[in-house]
Amino acid sequence: MAASVFDSALLSRLFPTGDTGRLFTDSAAIRAMLLTEGALARVQGARGLIPETSAAAISRAVMEVQIDPAALAAPTGENGVCVPALVSALRTEMKAPEHAQFVHWGATSQDIIDTALMLRLRQAFTLIETDLKKVLRALAGLAERHASLPMPARTYGQHATPTSFGALAAAWGAPLLKLLEALPELRSSCLLVSLSGAAGTASELGPDVPDLRAAFAADLKLGDPGRSWHTDRTPILRLSDWLTRLTIGLGKLGDDLTELVQSGIGEIVISGAGASSTMPQKQNPVAPSVLVALARHTAGMHAVLQGSAMPRNQRDGAAWFTEWISLPQIVLGTASATETAAALCERLAPDTAAMARSLEGGNGVIHAEALSFALADRMPRPDAQTVVKALCAESRGTGTPLVDLVARDHPELDTVTLFDPACQMGQAPSDATRFAADVRAILAEEP
């Protein structure tokens, strides 16, 4: 197998990353760092920190030069960062030493690498958000269409009480909707430039560093942190946490679907499910399984990333390298999960007959809770629960439907209503319709 499923030609359709994958290549990283160097030169030239003619030459050069990542490999291996080699290559390619000497003026490698990362993360979050909205639209449609379609709720893998398929779709979507709502604040507070110089003091960046940094942020359309965050990795951790929670939310969807399509349940139909190499009857839940695997993978990588959250002193190579190893995997895992889920949710449909059979199975004991509360109107609730437990045991032991035993022992009860799943779903239908309305309201607010 490939070293990374996201870079594998063989597995590219199983773990698709779309345009997000192209953001995490060596070429994309170099391009983002060059753009960062160009922006730095422009704002420094405008403030007289470097000659304006040199700033213009640097700004033009970063758009034109082509730098081979392989040519930077040896010095990167020696230095631990690629920026010294990148700056040297850029200066050489400019063929104008009088201007090239002002490249990277007063900045440090971490300023360039972290800011360039934010440029790529901004694009990645836009792509992920687009797929997340597709997922929410699909789930809102399912919730709205099937708000009142009864199905068994399950706790500990066993039938609990009736719910609705629409409510289940809403339960999948509700945490995803909250994540979508959190995005504007996350972007404004975490997609930031870094401009603090060698040790975070900005000592060689001129007399008015706050103004320079604000202009740098405005040029790149990123946030101004107002300080150095070289050793405060909160922005990275918060972005990673959002991505991880999204992937886990989609993993929950995948896990539920894997159970609901299994033999003996079959309450969900997934069109175009996977085939077996030897068993022609199989339709494997491939996409749901991908979502579960990606949730596990991303959660694991997030744990690794958190381990690097306390960098020593003013820069910690090991902590920084750990980010480089884990953060791209988290982003790509989330991108793959949202793309997979967006396609999957369009292919979901309830098997209404299977849901009805599930509700009718087990001799109707799924209505035991409702029965115990109905009897609690006539006796103390502990006594009612004892009576119902005994009736359920008799039903299981004799195979007699619970409704028949209730009619025998408690003819005063309205068994038609009591044993009608449509009457026992509580808030499930309204939860489903409210979720659908919330999704439509939030997505309708887009410009």
Salt bridges, closest charged atoms under 4 A:
ASP19 OD1 - ARG22 NH2 1.94
GLU37 OE2 - HIS104 ND1 2.76
GLU98 OE2 - HIS99 NE2 3.85
ASP111 OD1 - HIS230 NE2 2.84
ASP114 OD2 - ARG233 NH1 3.08
GLU129 OE2 - LYS133 NZ 3.35
GLU129 OE1 - ARG187 NH2 2.79
ASP131 OD1 - LYS134 NZ 3.74
GLU144 OE1 - ARG440 NH2 2.89
GLU181 OE1 - LYS178 NZ 3.80
GLU185 OE1 - ARG238 NH2 2.80
ASP211 OD2 - ARG47 NE 2.58
ASP219 OD1 - ARG42 NH2 2.66
ASP224 OD1 - ARG213 NE 2.99
ASP232 OD2 - ARG227 NH2 2.74
ASP241 OD2 - ARG245 NE 3.08
ASP241 OD1 - HIS302 NE2 3.99
ASP256 OD2 - LYS252 NZ 2.80
GLU267 OE2 - ARG154 NH2 2.58
ASP316 OD2 - ARG312 NE 3.45
GLU323 OE2 - ARG233 NE 2.72
GLU394 OE2 - ARG408 NH1 2.95
ASP409 OD1 - ARG408 NE 2.66
GLU412 OE2 - ARG378 NE 3.62
GLU412 OE2 - HIS410 ND1 3.59
ASP431 OD1 - ARG434 NH2 2.61
GLU446 OE2 - LYS133 NZ 2.73
